[in-house]
Structure formats: C-alpha cells, structure tokens
C-alpha cells in the first residue's frame, strides 16, 4: 500500500514537472517576439540619440541620464503596428 502511494506521488510529481517545462517553453515562445521588438526599439532610440549604452532602470541604482522608456514604448508600438496591421474592418474607409 505504501509503495503504491509512493509510485502515485512520483507519477504526479513527474507530470507536474513536465507540465511546468511545457508551460515555460510556451511562455518563452510567446515572449520571444515581444523581446525582439523591445530590443529593436531600444536600438532605434539609442541610435537616434547616439547612446553607446542603455541600462535597465532596475540594473543601475544611480543614473543621471535621460529616461528613454516612453520613447522606446512609442517605437515598439510603431514596430508592432507595422508587423501587425489592424484587420481591414477596423480601418476607416475614405
């Protein structure tokens, strides 16, 4: 009886681990295009301002440089609209 229970527990743990790995892979798959878009946006903004380095705010505690977050978000929206145009029924006709 004890051995049977232990085998069931092990099987449950293996399924849980498998599901967790599958979820992580799916999450990575969904996040990859977003991360690529953010990287492109940061590159566009940093090139525009001739920045050699761009730091994540959480990475650097003391930074006296400009915060380009909003500008990067705007660039990401532009890239997103270019890659994913709205469906034709949502675009106003002339």
C-alpha positions in Angstrom: 0.0 0.0 0.0 2.8 2.4 1.0 4.7 1.6 -2.2 1.7 2.1 -4.3 1.1 5.5 -2.8 4.8 6.5 -3.3 4.6 5.5 -7.0 1.4 7.6 -7.5 3.1 10.5 -5.8 6.2 10.2 -8.0 4.0 10.0 -11.1 2.2 13.2 -10.1 5.5 14.9 -9.5 6.7 13.9 -12.9 3.5 15.2 -14.6 3.8 18.4 -12.7 7.5 18.8 -13.7 6.6 18.0 -17.3 3.7 20.5 -17.3 5.9 23.2 -15.8 8.5 22.6 -18.5 5.9 22.8 -21.2 4.5 26.0 -19.7 7.9 27.6 -19.6 8.6 26.6 -23.2 5.2 28.1 -24.3 5.8 31.2 -22.3 9.3 31.7 -24.0 7.7 31.1 -27.4 5.1 33.8 -26.7 7.6 36.3 -25.2 10.3 36.0 -27.8 8.6 38.3 -30.4 7.9 40.9 -27.7 11.5 40.8 -26.5 12.8 41.1 -30.1 10.5 44.1 -30.7 11.7 45.8 -27.5 15.4 45.2 -28.4 14.8 46.7 -31.9 13.0 49.7 -30.3 15.9 50.3 -27.8 18.3 50.1 -30.7 16.4 52.6 -32.8 16.1 55.1 -29.9 19.7 54.6 -28.8 20.9 55.1 -32.4 18.8 58.3 -32.7 20.4 59.8 -29.6 23.9 58.3 -30.2 23.9 56.4 -27.0 26.6 53.8 -26.5 24.9 52.2 -23.5 21.3 51.8 -22.4 20.6 50.4 -18.9 17.5 48.9 -17.5 16.4 51.1 -14.6 16.5 48.1 -12.2 20.1 47.3 -13.2 21.5 50.7 -12.3 20.7 52.3 -9.0 22.2 55.7 -9.7 21.8 57.1 -13.1 21.7 60.7 -14.1 21.0 60.1 -17.8 17.7 60.6 -19.5 14.9 58.1 -19.2 14.0 56.9 -22.7 11.3 54.4 -21.6 8.4 56.3 -23.2 10.3 56.8 -26.4 11.1 53.1 -26.6 7.4 52.2 -25.9 6.4 54.5 -28.8 8.9 52.8 -31.1 7.7 49.4 -30.0 4.1 50.5 -30.9 5.2 51.7 -34.3 7.0 48.4 -34.9 4.0 46.4 -33.7 1.6 48.3 -36.0 4.0 47.7 -38.9 4.2 44.0 -38.1 0.6 43.5 -37.1 -1.7 45.9 -39.0 -5.3 46.1 -37.8 -7.9 44.0 -39.6 -9.4 45.7 -42.6 -12.8 46.0 -40.9 -11.2 48.2 -38.2 -9.5 50.6 -40.7 -11.8 53.5 -41.5 -12.6 53.8 -45.2 -12.1 57.0 -47.1 
